[in-house]
Amino acid sequence: EGEVTRPGTYAVVAGERLSHALTRAGGLTPQGFIPAAIFIRSSAAARERAFMSEFVQRQRIDLASQRTQLAQAGDSAAATAVAKAEDDLVLAVADQTDPGRVVLDLDPEGRWVDTPKDPVIEDGDRLLVPLRPATVTVLRSVMTPGSMMARRSGSLEDYLKLAGGASR
């Protein structure tokens, strides 16, 4: 999906690698930026959902136990705070984005092709290739936080310098 010459759904052969499927899709458009591509694997998403469900269940049991102990001790304010923590936990897990996202190390020069960095495709995998970014935003502890024009070979140090350097 995204900045691929012929985006769409493709049938893959067992053992086929991502680079081969990308080649069959015509490769990237000139605006495509492979280092920022998002690779989503359905089997990883299923494992993540199961893990998060188990995690939330364990946390709820622990928080319920704490709430019971605090209520028995007569500390209703702390028991209310623990109940709010449980609600916040459930909301935070519900807000989790990109389940199944697998971080890949794909350089624009293609050094990843046919290497262990080139994953074997599974049924349901998705690759989303974004546009090359036009701007870079530098925030937090810098002298002049903000957005600046992206440079093709800009490094972290370049953007830090453009933002006036690190603040004290």
VMD Tcl script that draws the C-alpha trace (Angstrom):
set ca {
  {0.00 0.00 0.00}
  {1.05 3.60 -0.36}
  {3.98 4.68 -2.50}
  {4.28 1.45 -4.51}
  {4.01 1.45 -8.30}
  {1.21 -1.14 -8.36}
  {-0.31 -1.32 -4.87}
  {-2.71 -4.13 -4.19}
  {-3.15 -7.64 -2.86}
  {-0.72 -10.23 -4.18}
  {-0.60 -14.01 -3.92}
  {2.78 -15.15 -2.67}
  {4.73 -18.36 -3.03}
  {5.84 -20.22 0.10}
  {9.24 -18.91 1.15}
  {8.92 -15.67 -0.86}
  {10.63 -12.65 0.67}
  {9.27 -9.13 1.05}
  {11.74 -7.73 -1.50}
  {10.51 -10.15 -4.17}
  {6.85 -9.23 -3.58}
  {7.81 -5.54 -3.67}
  {9.60 -6.08 -7.00}
  {6.48 -7.79 -8.42}
  {4.48 -4.76 -7.31}
  {6.75 -2.58 -9.44}
  {8.91 -1.27 -6.60}
  {8.58 2.10 -4.94}
  {7.42 5.31 -6.56}
  {10.04 8.09 -6.61}
  {8.30 9.58 -3.56}
  {8.29 6.30 -1.56}
  {10.41 6.16 1.59}
  {11.20 2.54 2.49}
  {12.99 3.26 5.83}
  {9.67 4.51 7.24}
  {7.60 1.64 5.83}
  {5.17 -0.04 8.19}
  {5.10 -3.84 8.07}
  {2.10 -5.47 9.73}
  {1.94 -9.20 10.33}
  {-1.43 -10.71 11.31}
  {0.14 -13.58 13.26}
  {2.10 -11.07 15.35}
  {-1.10 -9.05 15.93}
  {-2.89 -12.15 17.20}
  {-0.03 -12.93 19.61}
  {0.03 -9.30 20.81}
  {-3.73 -9.26 21.43}
  {-3.51 -12.53 23.40}
  {-0.56 -11.22 25.44}
  {-2.30 -7.90 26.14}
  {-5.51 -9.67 27.16}
  {-3.60 -11.86 29.62}
  {-1.65 -8.83 30.90}
  {-4.81 -6.80 31.48}
  {-6.47 -9.73 33.26}
  {-3.46 -10.15 35.60}
  {-3.36 -6.40 36.28}
  {-7.10 -6.30 37.00}
  {-6.73 -9.16 39.51}
  {-3.81 -7.39 41.21}
  {-5.67 -4.07 41.31}
  {-8.86 -5.71 42.62}
  {-6.83 -7.33 45.38}
  {-5.27 -3.97 46.29}
  {-8.67 -2.27 46.21}
  {-10.12 -4.94 48.53}
  {-7.23 -4.58 50.99}
  {-7.55 -0.79 50.99}
  {-11.33 -0.95 51.45}
  {-10.94 -3.37 54.36}
  {-8.40 -0.99 55.90}
  {-10.93 1.84 55.57}
  {-8.91 3.81 52.99}
  {-11.68 4.61 50.52}
  {-9.69 7.39 48.79}
  {-6.85 5.00 47.93}
  {-9.36 2.31 46.87}
  {-10.97 4.85 44.51}
  {-7.51 5.74 43.11}
  {-6.80 2.06 42.44}
  {-10.16 1.71 40.65}
  {-9.26 4.71 38.48}
  {-5.87 3.10 37.73}
  {-7.70 -0.01 36.52}
  {-9.93 2.08 34.24}
  {-6.89 3.97 32.90}
  {-5.12 0.68 32.19}
  {-8.04 -0.66 30.17}
  {-8.28 2.59 28.18}
  {-4.52 2.67 27.50}
  {-4.55 -0.87 26.15}
  {-7.61 -0.08 24.00}
  {-5.76 2.93 22.52}
  {-2.78 0.84 21.46}
  {-2.17 1.34 17.75}
  {-0.71 -0.84 15.03}
  {-1.10 -4.29 16.58}
  {1.14 -6.63 14.65}
  {3.58 -3.97 13.60}
  {6.98 -5.56 13.01}
  {9.95 -3.18 12.99}
  {12.16 -3.74 9.95}
  {15.55 -2.29 9.04}
  {15.07 -1.35 5.38}
  {17.62 1.06 3.94}
  {16.94 2.98 0.70}
  {20.03 1.48 -0.95}
  {18.53 -2.02 -0.76}
  {21.27 -3.63 1.35}
  {18.48 -5.50 3.17}
  {17.36 -7.40 0.06}
  {17.91 -11.20 0.27}
  {19.44 -10.92 3.75}
  {18.01 -11.94 7.13}
  {16.53 -8.40 7.27}
  {14.30 -9.36 4.30}
  {11.38 -11.21 5.94}
  {9.72 -14.26 4.46}
  {6.13 -13.30 3.68}
  {3.21 -14.84 5.58}
  {-0.45 -14.85 4.60}
  {-2.03 -11.55 5.68}
  {1.18 -9.48 5.80}
  {0.82 -5.80 4.82}
  {3.44 -3.27 3.78}
  {2.55 0.42 3.85}
  {5.15 2.67 2.21}
  {4.76 6.37 3.11}
  {5.84 9.45 1.20}
  {9.35 10.73 1.79}
  {8.88 13.23 4.61}
  {9.03 16.89 3.63}
  {9.63 18.09 7.17}
  {11.28 16.90 10.36}
  {9.97 17.99 13.73}
  {12.40 18.42 16.61}
  {10.77 18.77 20.02}
  {11.53 18.74 23.71}
  {14.89 19.79 25.11}
  {16.28 21.90 22.26}
  {16.80 25.64 22.03}
  {14.28 26.23 19.20}
  {11.85 23.32 18.87}
  {9.81 23.09 15.71}
  {9.61 21.72 12.18}
  {12.22 22.19 9.49}
  {12.60 21.12 5.89}
  {13.84 17.53 5.60}
  {17.20 16.97 3.96}
  {17.82 13.86 1.88}
  {20.93 12.92 3.88}
  {20.08 14.78 7.09}
  {21.28 13.15 10.30}
  {20.13 13.46 13.87}
  {23.07 15.76 14.54}
  {22.12 17.99 11.56}
  {18.57 18.48 12.81}
  {19.73 18.99 16.40}
  {22.09 21.74 15.18}
  {19.29 23.36 13.14}
  {17.15 23.39 16.30}
  {19.85 25.38 18.08}
  {21.32 22.43 19.93}
  {20.27 20.77 23.13}
  {18.95 22.98 25.91}
  {20.36 22.78 29.39}
}
mol new
graphics top color blue
foreach p $ca { graphics top sphere $p radius 0.5 }
foreach p [lrange $ca 0 end-1] q [lrange $ca 1 end] { graphics top cylinder $p $q radius 0.2 }
display resetview
